[in-house]
Amino acid sequence: MKVALVHDWLTGMRGGEKVLEILCQLFPEATLFTLLHRPGSVSSVIEKMPIKTSFIQKFPFSQKIYPKYLLFFPTAIEQFDLNEFDLVISSSHCVAKGVITPPETCHISYCLSPMRYAWEMYHSYFFNNHSGILNKTLIPFFMNYLRIWDERSSQRVDYFVAISNYIKNRIEKHYRRSSEVIYPPVNTDFFRLSNKSEDYFLVVSALVPYKRIDLAISTFNVLKYPLVIIGEGPEENNLKKMAARNIIFLPWQSPEKLKEYYSNCQALIFPGEEDFGIVLVEAQACGKPVIAYAKGGAKETVEGILVGEEPQRLPKSTGQKLSGLFFYPQTKEALIEAVKSFQKMEFEPTFIRKNSLKFDQKLFKEKINKYVSEKFREHQKNFSCR
């Protein structure tokens, strides 16, 4: 059986690439197709695969400014010739699921998310305060085309797998397709239970608008508690300008250093609406509680109670084992109240780590292997009957 893996782009080792890494381990003989590849930017497991890139790779400065070439992504992904493959597995949050395959080829798409900037997060991506007049004028026309392409290309997929129930619902809404939920893999064995804490809170995130790191900063500007922000992205300079002296920015860290920051923090702050949020599970694998916005994948990975804008009297023990707190609405006032409530409560690190084990990568391997085998046989049977 000849297998092709398709991924949007290879420019860093984030959540989607951790999924791809496991797929590469499960299918080591596969060929990997991607729009562009920045050599050395992903794990050795991925780097040693035979990698084929699109014409985007040859564009000027593509490895740094590839989002500027979004207009060309649909055409680029459709140029890959997959006629020789029996099985195609795409891990997609942009255009990877839009590859063209022959009818007899089984295409399974592990959907990290329907294209965010074409749908719910359209305005936060393209119409923030830093968007130029030209962008605001031209983008609506292009995005209308991209939404049509995104929906139509979803019909090329034979079977969808969603990373969370949150994404399952979005697949159904935007693509009118059913999907099965298999949570993404987290290497919980790499992390160790920690019973020690320093005085800082932690954010681990790409610095892009929809992650709402500005909300964490405005909150800790008021609270004056130490906050460490690990991550990089286009919003970095703007965020640094608004941050008080109690807030420290660090670039992406090595896995060992990141584990150390998780282990020593008071809690992880997660102010955005995310599809799943692997960092939520990684922090919990270290026994650290999470303070998260009460929407998106966080509701599936964190055992928490809701804290709103109004001050509440919360006992140190609720009688319910918790791995974190949720805040709502997505305001500075609500997050301030959640952090203050957290300070009054006690959490059990052993339970928090136990909660993370539901998302261990061994479970992912078992489930995805079984699913792919079943659907491949089903597709072959259906095709042979035509």
VMD Tcl script that draws the C-alpha trace (Angstrom):
set ca {
  {0.00 0.00 0.00}
  {1.44 3.36 -1.05}
  {0.72 6.15 1.43}
  {0.93 9.94 1.05}
  {0.82 12.38 3.95}
  {-0.24 15.97 3.22}
  {0.38 18.90 5.58}
  {-0.18 22.61 4.98}
  {3.38 23.84 5.63}
  {6.46 22.95 7.65}
  {7.82 26.07 9.33}
  {7.79 25.17 13.04}
  {6.97 22.46 15.55}
  {3.51 23.41 16.82}
  {0.43 21.34 17.64}
  {-0.34 20.32 14.06}
  {3.24 19.21 13.49}
  {3.11 17.04 16.62}
  {0.16 15.23 15.04}
  {2.10 14.91 11.78}
  {5.10 13.51 13.67}
  {3.01 10.61 14.97}
  {1.58 9.98 11.50}
  {5.15 9.82 10.17}
  {5.97 7.24 12.84}
  {2.92 5.16 11.90}
  {3.63 5.41 8.16}
  {7.45 5.67 7.86}
  {7.43 4.67 4.18}
  {5.02 7.46 3.22}
  {5.82 10.45 1.01}
  {5.11 13.83 2.62}
  {3.59 16.65 0.53}
  {3.51 20.24 1.79}
  {3.24 23.77 0.37}
  {6.64 24.76 1.70}
  {9.36 23.50 4.03}
  {11.84 25.44 6.13}
  {14.65 22.87 6.64}
  {15.42 22.22 10.30}
  {12.18 23.77 11.55}
  {10.48 20.50 12.54}
  {11.47 17.32 14.36}
  {14.01 14.82 13.02}
  {11.19 12.30 12.55}
  {9.53 14.62 10.03}
  {12.76 15.93 8.48}
  {13.91 12.44 7.45}
  {10.73 11.78 5.44}
  {10.83 12.24 1.65}
  {9.33 15.74 1.39}
  {7.83 17.23 -1.77}
  {6.99 20.94 -1.84}
  {4.88 23.13 -4.13}
  {5.85 26.10 -6.30}
  {5.30 28.31 -3.21}
  {8.72 27.09 -2.02}
  {10.36 29.05 -4.86}
  {8.59 32.34 -4.17}
  {10.73 35.18 -2.75}
  {11.13 34.97 1.06}
  {8.38 32.32 1.15}
  {9.72 30.68 4.30}
  {9.20 33.89 6.26}
  {6.24 35.63 4.63}
  {4.29 32.64 3.31}
  {0.93 33.91 4.70}
  {1.19 36.74 2.15}
  {0.86 34.11 -0.59}
  {-2.49 32.79 0.67}
  {-4.06 33.65 -2.70}
  {-1.93 30.95 -4.35}
  {-2.43 28.19 -1.76}
  {-5.49 26.48 -3.35}
  {-3.81 26.22 -6.75}
  {-0.54 25.04 -5.18}
  {-2.13 22.21 -3.19}
  {-4.05 21.02 -6.26}
  {-0.82 20.67 -8.29}
  {0.37 17.62 -6.36}
  {0.04 14.41 -8.39}
  {-1.27 11.71 -6.04}
  {-2.40 9.19 -8.67}
  {0.09 6.52 -7.58}
  {-1.09 6.41 -3.95}
  {-3.63 4.04 -2.39}
  {-4.10 6.05 0.81}
  {-3.82 9.80 1.43}
  {-3.92 11.22 4.95}
  {-4.06 15.00 5.20}
  {-3.56 16.91 8.44}
  {-5.22 20.18 7.60}
  {-6.08 23.58 9.02}
  {-5.82 25.48 5.74}
  {-5.71 23.84 2.29}
  {-4.13 20.38 2.76}
  {-7.51 18.63 2.63}
  {-8.03 20.13 -0.87}
  {-5.61 17.81 -2.68}
  {-7.08 16.06 -5.70}
  {-7.09 12.26 -5.57}
  {-8.39 9.62 -8.00}
  {-11.68 7.88 -7.06}
  {-9.99 4.63 -6.01}
  {-7.68 6.42 -3.55}
  {-8.91 6.65 0.03}
  {-8.50 10.20 1.42}
  {-8.78 10.59 5.20}
  {-8.46 14.14 6.52}
  {-7.43 14.72 10.13}
  {-9.00 18.15 10.47}
  {-7.15 20.42 12.88}
  {-9.69 23.11 11.99}
  {-11.72 24.37 9.06}
  {-9.86 27.38 7.68}
  {-10.16 29.84 10.60}
  {-9.50 33.03 8.67}
  {-12.16 32.16 6.08}
  {-14.89 31.60 8.65}
  {-15.36 32.57 12.33}
  {-12.07 34.43 12.78}
  {-12.20 36.33 9.51}
  {-12.54 39.73 11.18}
  {-9.94 39.20 13.92}
  {-7.36 38.07 11.34}
  {-7.85 40.75 8.71}
  {-9.62 43.73 10.26}
  {-7.65 44.55 13.38}
  {-6.31 48.02 14.06}
  {-3.12 47.31 12.12}
  {-4.76 46.43 8.80}
  {-4.11 48.81 5.93}
  {-6.79 50.45 3.78}
  {-5.77 48.36 0.76}
  {-6.12 45.13 2.74}
  {-9.53 46.12 4.08}
  {-10.70 46.91 0.54}
  {-9.40 43.85 -1.33}
  {-9.54 41.06 1.24}
  {-13.37 40.66 1.32}
  {-13.44 39.84 -2.40}
  {-10.68 37.26 -2.15}
  {-12.04 35.67 1.02}
  {-15.40 35.15 -0.63}
  {-13.63 33.03 -3.26}
  {-11.61 31.22 -0.59}
  {-14.72 30.28 1.40}
  {-16.32 28.81 -1.73}
  {-13.14 26.85 -2.52}
  {-12.83 25.65 1.08}
  {-16.38 24.29 1.18}
  {-16.23 22.69 -2.25}
  {-12.81 21.10 -1.73}
  {-14.07 19.51 1.50}
  {-16.21 17.26 -0.69}
  {-13.03 15.64 -2.04}
  {-12.37 14.04 1.35}
  {-13.71 10.52 1.85}
  {-13.58 10.53 5.66}
  {-13.10 13.35 8.17}
  {-11.56 12.99 11.62}
  {-11.94 15.95 14.00}
  {-9.50 16.86 16.78}
  {-12.34 17.74 19.18}
  {-16.12 17.90 19.42}
  {-15.74 21.65 18.95}
  {-14.14 21.04 15.54}
  {-16.62 18.26 14.75}
  {-19.42 20.84 15.05}
  {-17.56 23.31 12.83}
  {-16.97 20.64 10.16}
  {-20.67 19.90 10.15}
  {-21.60 23.59 9.97}
  {-19.19 24.71 7.23}
  {-18.76 21.53 5.19}
  {-22.03 19.68 5.92}
  {-19.90 16.60 6.61}
  {-19.89 14.12 9.47}
  {-16.68 13.26 11.31}
  {-15.31 11.12 14.10}
  {-13.46 12.68 17.04}
  {-9.96 11.41 17.85}
  {-8.13 13.75 20.21}
  {-4.60 14.75 19.13}
  {-1.56 13.14 20.76}
  {0.30 14.55 23.74}
  {3.53 12.95 24.95}
  {2.49 12.90 28.61}
  {5.40 10.57 29.49}
  {7.80 13.40 28.67}
  {6.29 15.55 31.42}
  {6.57 14.83 35.13}
  {4.35 15.70 38.07}
  {5.57 18.82 39.85}
  {4.60 19.88 43.36}
  {6.73 23.02 43.34}
  {5.72 26.48 42.18}
  {7.42 29.82 41.71}
  {5.46 33.07 41.72}
  {4.84 33.47 37.98}
  {1.90 32.63 35.75}
  {2.56 31.30 32.25}
  {1.34 31.81 28.69}
  {2.58 29.55 25.87}
  {1.23 30.69 22.52}
  {1.84 32.00 19.04}
  {1.53 35.79 19.19}
  {-1.33 36.27 16.75}
  {-4.58 38.24 17.26}
  {-7.06 35.43 17.84}
  {-5.00 33.96 20.70}
  {-5.98 37.06 22.75}
  {-2.62 37.46 24.46}
  {-3.53 41.15 24.72}
  {-6.22 40.10 27.21}
  {-3.69 38.29 29.40}
  {-1.40 41.33 29.30}
  {-4.09 43.86 30.21}
  {-5.17 41.57 33.08}
  {-1.69 41.20 34.54}
  {-0.97 44.90 34.03}
  {-3.72 45.40 36.62}
  {-2.90 42.47 38.92}
  {0.86 43.14 38.89}
  {1.59 39.41 39.25}
  {4.60 38.09 37.29}
  {3.64 36.72 33.88}
  {5.96 34.83 31.52}
  {4.88 34.73 27.85}
  {6.62 32.14 25.67}
  {6.06 32.44 21.94}
  {6.66 34.43 18.79}
  {4.53 35.97 16.08}
  {3.49 39.09 14.15}
  {1.86 40.72 17.21}
  {5.02 40.54 19.32}
  {6.05 44.20 19.07}
  {2.53 45.50 19.69}
  {2.13 43.24 22.73}
  {5.48 44.25 24.19}
  {4.50 47.91 23.93}
  {1.38 47.38 26.04}
  {3.04 45.16 28.69}
  {4.05 46.41 32.14}
  {7.39 45.54 33.75}
  {6.02 42.46 35.53}
  {5.54 40.73 32.15}
  {8.45 38.91 30.49}
  {8.56 37.75 26.85}
  {10.61 34.75 25.78}
  {11.03 33.17 22.33}
  {9.99 29.58 21.66}
  {11.85 27.29 24.04}
  {13.32 23.81 23.68}
  {11.08 20.99 24.93}
  {13.24 20.58 28.05}
  {13.13 24.29 28.90}
  {9.40 24.47 28.22}
  {8.85 21.53 30.58}
  {10.77 23.45 33.22}
  {8.59 26.54 32.80}
  {5.43 24.43 33.03}
  {6.70 22.68 36.15}
  {7.50 25.88 38.04}
  {4.52 28.07 37.17}
  {1.51 28.86 39.34}
  {-0.92 28.17 36.50}
  {-1.23 28.34 32.73}
  {-3.26 31.27 31.39}
  {-5.22 30.46 28.22}
  {-7.23 33.53 27.13}
  {-8.19 32.54 23.56}
  {-10.74 30.29 21.90}
  {-8.81 27.31 20.58}
  {-9.72 24.20 18.62}
  {-8.08 21.85 21.14}
  {-5.06 23.40 22.85}
  {-2.20 20.95 23.33}
  {-0.47 23.33 25.77}
  {-3.47 22.92 28.09}
  {-2.76 19.20 28.32}
  {1.01 19.65 28.60}
  {0.60 21.97 31.59}
  {-1.79 19.52 33.24}
  {0.68 16.69 32.61}
  {3.00 18.60 34.95}
  {0.22 18.82 37.54}
  {-0.39 22.50 36.85}
  {-3.89 24.02 36.81}
  {-5.24 26.03 33.90}
  {-7.22 29.27 33.79}
  {-8.97 29.20 30.41}
  {-11.62 31.02 28.41}
  {-14.82 28.96 28.58}
  {-15.18 28.22 24.87}
  {-13.60 25.88 22.36}
  {-11.49 22.82 23.01}
  {-10.60 23.87 26.55}
  {-14.05 22.71 27.67}
  {-13.04 19.18 26.62}
  {-9.55 19.05 28.13}
  {-9.95 20.87 31.45}
  {-12.06 19.76 34.43}
  {-13.08 23.19 35.67}
  {-15.77 25.43 37.08}
  {-16.89 28.76 35.67}
  {-15.95 32.11 37.18}
  {-17.51 35.27 35.74}
  {-17.04 39.01 36.10}
  {-18.83 39.14 39.43}
  {-16.73 38.35 42.53}
  {-17.64 34.99 44.02}
  {-16.98 33.27 47.31}
  {-15.27 30.03 46.37}
  {-14.28 27.53 49.04}
  {-10.76 26.12 49.01}
  {-12.32 22.77 48.16}
  {-15.50 22.53 46.09}
  {-15.88 18.81 46.76}
  {-15.22 18.38 43.03}
  {-11.76 17.57 41.75}
  {-10.64 20.26 39.34}
  {-7.79 20.79 36.92}
  {-8.55 24.46 36.38}
  {-10.98 27.35 36.18}
  {-12.95 28.82 33.28}
  {-13.70 32.50 32.85}
  {-16.51 34.09 30.87}
  {-17.09 36.45 29.14}
  {-13.81 37.09 27.32}
  {-13.03 40.30 29.21}
  {-10.28 41.65 31.41}
  {-12.69 41.84 34.35}
  {-13.67 38.16 34.06}
  {-10.05 37.01 33.80}
  {-9.04 39.17 36.78}
  {-11.80 37.56 38.84}
  {-10.71 34.08 37.73}
  {-7.08 34.69 38.75}
  {-8.19 36.08 42.11}
  {-10.46 33.06 42.64}
  {-7.59 30.75 41.72}
  {-5.46 32.30 44.46}
  {-8.07 31.32 47.06}
  {-8.35 27.68 45.98}
  {-6.35 24.51 46.37}
  {-5.72 22.05 43.55}
  {-4.51 18.47 43.61}
  {-1.54 18.03 41.22}
  {-1.97 14.24 41.12}
  {-5.55 14.56 39.83}
  {-4.54 17.25 37.34}
  {-1.89 15.00 35.81}
  {-4.32 12.06 35.77}
  {-6.75 14.19 33.74}
  {-4.06 14.77 31.10}
  {-3.48 11.05 30.55}
  {-6.77 10.80 28.63}
  {-4.92 12.48 25.75}
  {-1.73 10.42 25.77}
  {-0.14 9.74 22.39}
  {-0.36 5.97 22.87}
  {-4.17 6.24 22.80}
  {-3.99 8.39 19.67}
  {-1.82 5.83 17.89}
  {-4.21 3.00 18.74}
  {-7.33 4.91 17.69}
  {-6.00 6.45 14.49}
  {-4.43 3.15 13.38}
  {-7.71 1.32 13.90}
  {-9.73 4.06 12.19}
  {-7.47 4.25 9.12}
  {-7.45 0.46 8.71}
  {-11.24 0.23 8.95}
  {-11.94 3.12 6.59}
  {-9.37 1.99 4.04}
  {-10.98 -1.46 3.89}
  {-14.43 0.13 3.70}
  {-13.37 2.39 0.84}
  {-11.76 -0.47 -1.08}
  {-14.89 -2.56 -0.64}
  {-17.20 0.27 -1.73}
  {-15.05 1.05 -4.76}
  {-14.79 -2.57 -5.88}
  {-18.60 -2.85 -5.80}
  {-19.13 0.05 -8.22}
}
mol new
graphics top color blue
foreach p $ca { graphics top sphere $p radius 0.5 }
foreach p [lrange $ca 0 end-1] q [lrange $ca 1 end] { graphics top cylinder $p $q radius 0.2 }
display resetview
